[in-house]
């Protein structure tokens, strides 16, 4: 009955078909924005030369920049500082530090929002204290993702003067009722100058550990995840996405910070923010960007995916990449908080292994990261999973970082994570019991819902 109800919720939703990538020549000249607006063609050329000097894959870099400009539909910004944050300890430390440092306003938007603690400090108490000091604070949480959070927490925030809004309430009498369309974003934005985005929810799943990756005695196994801390001009795009969400959900305009949230140059990283919105004009952007990067790869594709249920075009793009000599590697969970998702993930292995794609399952905790590195020059970190749901139903936000500085770091972290992964051998996999095959095939029927 639950599956039948879910199928009804899908209705006429279909994964969009993305055309094959354009040529570099048809994509036109690359345009880049800086802290003061669009760069001149001379400034852009100088930037591209600097980026090319960082990597032996200069042609790959130029190709990714040119093609993505067409498909992403979002500006490319230079002048950013990008810091990779690994697992809950680093993300929580950066999050609490940003809340303490905010001077004018603070935006929080999370699929799962709980009264977490870091270094002996409770999130709720900190937010209320900052609001009492005069900081404007606005919060969006997903009504399904945060369904286990006590209502008292949100009531306490509201009583403390914080503007709080539940995304698509699960009350059928409300205007924005929807069970299937969810706000899957994880975003903190402070003063329009610094942002933290990625896969980490403000959830107790991430706070059961001390420093490093070893869990404290008697606690659950660790959750492994990745966020980016971004400072610089690209942050203004995140403010626009948050403001749009707030207004679409009926939030009062007075709760939003005034001004464009613009930030001066903080570094030399090139970043594109890609916001996706279920059923809206932004819906295909991340999907198109991802397919473009895979199709344009020239050497390497490294994917870490918490929930791997690729669309037909995603799987075909990976297989075609492997067959033309691209080294494609997938790091996936060996166990998950979603058993059906794990079964669907494994139902795709046979075709991928046959094409020469290398698959590893990480077994030292719950893998929740959503990261992709292509040719060590194109990296993406965000909330989008490698699945149908992130294309069809979820509102997501992801950051694409162009250049070898972040790309090389991401690839180094991928190599480190592979040390905790067990390779899947094609011959052994094809000899797995029939019962497992049938279970995988059953859940494959419902992969659009997972």
N, C-alpha and C positions, 0 to 999 in steps of 0.2 A: 504493500500500500504506500509506503514511504517513497519507494522508487517511482511508482506510478504518479504520485503527487509531484515529485521532482520533475518528471518528464513533462507534466502539464505546465510547470513553471517555465520550462525552456521555450515553449510555444514555437514560434517561427524563427528563433535565433539561429543564425548560421555564421560560421567563421568566414570573414571576407576573403576573397581571392585576391592576392597581391600580384600584380604583373611582374615579370622578370625585370631585373635592374636595368636602368638606363646605362648608356656608355658614358665615360667621363666627358667626352666631347659634348654630348647633348645635355649634360648636367649644367654646363656653364661655369662661370667663375665663382670661386668660393668667396662668400661674404662673411665677415666677422664683426661682432660688436665688441666695444671696449667699455670702460667705465663712463666715458663721455659720449657714447653713441657709436654709430657705424665707423669702422676703420676705412681709410682710403685704400684704393687698390695698391698703392705703394706700401702702405703700412701692412696690409694683408700679405703681400708678397714677402716682405721682410720676416713676418711671423712664420709663414710657411717654411722659409729657408731655415729659420732657427729650429723649428720642429723637425725638419728633415735631417738636420745635423745631429739630432739626438739618436737616430736609429738607422741601421743599415737598410731597413724596409721603407725607404723614402717613397718609392712608387706606391706601396700599399697605403701609406698615410695619405697621399694626395688622392688616391682613388676613394678611400673611405670618406674623406672630407667632401669631395665633390658629389658623390652619390647620395650621401646622407642628407646633404643640404636640400635635395629635391624631396625626399620621402618623409623627413621628420616633421616639417611644418613648424619648426620652433627655431628661434635664433641660436647662433653659436656665439659664445662669449669667451673672450680671453681676459687675462688679469686675475684669475682665481687661484686661491690656495686650496689644495685638496689633501685631506688627511684620511687614510684608510683606518677604520676602527674595527677591531676584531673581537667578536663575542661580547657577552653582556657586560663584563667588567669594564672594558674600555668605552663601550657605548654609554653606559650609565654614568661613568665618570665625566665624559664630555657633556652629556645631557644636563646633569646637575650643575656643572660648571657654567654652562650657557645660561641656565635659569638664574644663577647667582649674578652673572655679569650683565644681564639685560638691563637697559636703562630706560627704554621708552615703551616697548610692547613685546609681547610673547605670544606666538601661535603654537598650538599643539594639535596635531591631527593623527589619530592612531586607530587602527583596527581593534586592537585590544589595549585598553587603558585601565590600569589598576593602581592602587595606592602603594607603589613599590617603594623600596628604600635603598639607599646607597650610603655607605660609610656612616651608618647610624642615623641617617636623616630620612624622614618620610616625605614622599613627593607631595601629598596633600598639604601637609603643614608648611612646606617650603613655598608652594604656590600661593597659599593664603597669606603668608607673611609678606611675600613679594607684592601681592595685590594691595595689602595694607600700607606698603611703603610707597604706593602710587603707580606701580607698574600696571599697564593695561594688559589683561590676559584673556585670550579667547581660545576655546577648546571645542574640537569636534571629535566625537568618538563613534565608532560603528555600533549600532544597536544589537547586532547579532554577535559580532566579535567580542563585545564587552558584556555579553548577557550574564556572565558569571560574576561580574563586578557588583558588589553590593550597591544598591541605589543610594544608600546613605552617603557614599563617597561623593557622588555627583551632587547630591543635595547640599553637602557640606561646602563644596566648591562654590555652588551658586549662592549660598548664604554668605560666603566670604566675599562676594562682589565679582566673582569670575563669571564670564559669559560662557555658558555650556550648551551644546547642541548635540542631540543624538541623531546620527545619520540614518535615514529611512527606517523610522520606528516600526517595530513589529506589531503595531496596533492597526488593524484593518480600517479603523475609523479615522485615521490620520491621513493627511493629504499626500504624504510621501511614502505610504506603505508599500513595501516590497521585500519579500523574503530573499529573493535571489540576487538582486543588485546591491552590492556591498561596497563600502569605502574601505579598501584594503591598504590605504596609504599609511606610511609611518614617517611623520615629519615633525620636526621642531624648527621654528624660525624665530630668531631673536633680532629685533631692531632692523630687519631688512638687510643685515650685514653678515649674518652667519646662519647656516642651516645644517641640520643633521637628518639624513634620509637613508633608507635602506630596508633591511628585512626585520630589524629588531623592534618588537612591540615593547611598550612599557608594561611588562608582564612579569609576574613572579617566577616564571619559567627561567628567567635569565639571572635571577638574583641569589640563587642557592649556592654560590661558589665564592671562594676567596680569590686571591690573585692567581693568575695562570689558568690552566684548563682543568685542573684536578678538582672534583667536587669535594665539598666539606663532608666530614663523616656523617653518614646517615641521611644524606640528601639524595635527590634524584640525579640522574645522569645529566651531564652538561648539554646545553643547546649551543650549537655552533652557528654563527651568523656573521654578517658583514654590513657595516654602514659606512657612509662617507660624511665627513665634516667639510663643508664647503664655505669659504669666505670669499666674497668678491661679487662682481657684477651679475653672475648667473643667479644669484639669490633672488633678484627681483622677479624672475619668472615664477618662483615658488610662492611668492606673496600673491601674485595674480591668480594662481591656481587655487590657493586657499580662499581668497576673497570670492572667487566665482562659486566655489563649493558652498561657502557660508550663505551667500545670497540665494543660490538655487534651492537650498534647504529651508528658506524662509527666515534666516537669521536677521536680526536688526542691523541696519547699516552702521549704527552708532557704535557697534562692537568692533568694527574694523579700524585699523590704524590708518591715519591720513597719510597722504604722500605716496610716492612710488616705491618706497623701500629701497632706494638705490644705494649702492655701495661702491666705493672707489676700488681701484686695483689693489689686490692683496697678494698676488703671486703671478705666475706665468702659465698656469694651466688653462687649457681650452675645454670648456664644458658646454654641453647642451642638456637642458632639462626637458624631459618628455613626459607630459601628463596625458593619461588615458582616462576616458570616461565612457562607461557602459552605454551603448546605444546613442551616443552623442557624436558631435563633429570630431572630437578628439579620439574616438574609439580605435581606429586602425593605426594610429601613429607609432606607438611602440612596436606593434606587430610588424609594421612595414619597415621600421628602422632595424629590428632584429633580423628579419629575413634578408634585408639589404646587406648587412654586415656579414652574414654567413655566406651569401652568394658571392660577395666580393672578396672573400678571404684568399690570401695568396700563400700562406705557409701553415698557420696554426689556428685552431679553435679549441679553447679550453672552457668548459661549461660546468659550473657547480649549480645544481638544481635541487631544491628541497622537495618539490613535487613535479615529477617529470611525466607529463601526459601530452606529448607534442601533437600539434595539428598535422594534417596530411602534408601541408606545404613545409612545415618545419622539419618533419622527418625526411621528406624528400630532399630538402636543401642540405641537410647534414649528410645524407647518403651520397648525394652528388658531389659534395665537397670532398668526402673521403675517396671517392672513386677517381677524382682528378688529382689525387696526390696530397691533399691537405691532411695534416695530422690532427685528427679530431679525437678529443678525450672528454669523457663525461665522468664527473664525480657525483655520485648519487647516494642517498641514504640506504643503509642495510636494514634499518628498522625505522619506523615513523610513528607519529601521533595519529596517522590515518592509515589503517590497514588497507582499505580499498584503494587508496592512492598508490600504495606500495605495489599492490597486485597489478594495477594498470601500468605502472612504471616498468615492471618486469615483462609485461606482455609485449613490449616493444623491442626487447633485447635481441631476439633472433635476427630480425632484419638488419639491425644496426651492426651487430657483430659480423654478419655475413659481408657487409660492405667494408669491413676493416676498421670500424670505429672501436676505440678502446674504452671499456666501461669499468669503473671502479666503484665499489660500495664502501662508504665510510662507516666504521663500526665502533667508534669511540664516543658515541653520544648521538643526540638528535641533530641531524644536519638540516638547517633552516635557511642557509644562504641562497641568494639569487644573484649570481655573478657570471659574467661572460667576458673573456679576453680573446680578441682576434688579432693575430699578427703582432702581438705585444704593443700595438699602437691604438687599438680601439677597445675601450673597457666600458662595461655598464654595471652599475650596482643600483638596486632599487627594490621595490615591493612586488614587481611582476614575477610570477612564477612561469615556468616553461610548460604552460598548460592551456587548455581551452578556456577555463574560467577567467583567467587574466585577460583574455582577448574579448570574451563575450559579456561578462557580467560585472567584473570588478572595476572600480575606479582606482587607478594606480599612479605612482610617480616614480620615475627612474632618472638617473643621471648618467649621461654618456660622457666619458672623458677621453679626449683625443690627445695622443702623444705618448712617447716612450717612457716618460718619467713615472707616470702612474701605471701604465701598461706593464712595465718591467717589474714593478712592485707586486702587482696583482698576479703576474705569472709566477713570481717567486713564492708567494703565499700559496698558490695552487700546488706547486711542487711540494711544499711542506705538508699540505693537507693530504696529498697522495700517499704520504708515509703512513697514514692511518686508514688507507683504503685497500680493500682486497680486490685484485683483478678478477674479472669474470672471464672464464675460459669458454670459448665457443663450443668445443666438443663436449665438455662436462655439462654445459648449460643445456645443450640439446638432448641430453640423456636424463633430464629431471623427470620426476614421476608424473604420470598422467593426471593425477589429482591436482597437482599444482598448475598444470597447463589449463585444466578446465576452470579452476578458480580464477586464473588470470583472464581467461576469455570472458567469463561471466562479468567481471567488473569492468572489462574493456567496453562493454555495452553502455556503461554509464559514465564514461570518462568525461563527458561534457559537464557533468554536474559536480565533479570532485574538485 
